[in-house]
Amino acid sequence: MKKITTYLKEIMNKANVSAQEASSCIGVSVGTFRNKLSQDRFSVDDLIILAEMCNYHLAFISSDNKNIELLDVSSYISDDDIRKNIEE
């Protein structure tokens, strides 16, 4: 089974998002971001932000594919935090 980091690296590569850009958006240093990658340890908030940076969405999908719940940045992170991360 693939780790979430494997998917994250793939979508970042496709979207040309650097570790520096990603770390800035989740509010950590590049070193901390790389540690999170190596340890496969991201919070749901981190994953939502990183996915949307790469034009993806996190979602819960029922096993019969009839129910899909998209997790987007605005549902989990305040507008102030989004602006703060973008400005830094």
Secondary structure as the mmCIF struct_conf table of DSSP 4:
data_model
#
loop_
_struct_conf.conf_type_id
_struct_conf.id
_struct_conf.beg_label_comp_id
_struct_conf.beg_label_asym_id
_struct_conf.beg_label_seq_id
_struct_conf.end_label_comp_id
_struct_conf.end_label_asym_id
_struct_conf.end_label_seq_id
HELX_RH_AL_P HELX_RH_AL_P1 ILE A 4 LYS A 14
TURN_TY1_P TURN_TY1_P1 ALA A 15 ASN A 16
HELX_RH_AL_P HELX_RH_AL_P2 ALA A 19 ILE A 26
TURN_TY1_P TURN_TY1_P2 GLY A 27 GLY A 27
HELX_RH_AL_P HELX_RH_AL_P3 VAL A 30 GLN A 39
TURN_TY1_P TURN_TY1_P3 ASP A 40 ASP A 40
HELX_RH_AL_P HELX_RH_AL_P4 VAL A 44 MET A 53
TURN_TY1_P TURN_TY1_P4 CYS A 54 ASN A 55
STRN STRN1 LEU A 58 ILE A 61
TURN_TY1_P TURN_TY1_P5 SER A 63 ASP A 64
BEND BEND1 ASN A 65 ASN A 65
STRN STRN2 ILE A 68 LEU A 71
HELX_RH_AL_P HELX_RH_AL_P5 VAL A 73 TYR A 76
BEND BEND2 ILE A 77 ILE A 77
HELX_RH_AL_P HELX_RH_AL_P6 ASP A 79 GLU A 87
#
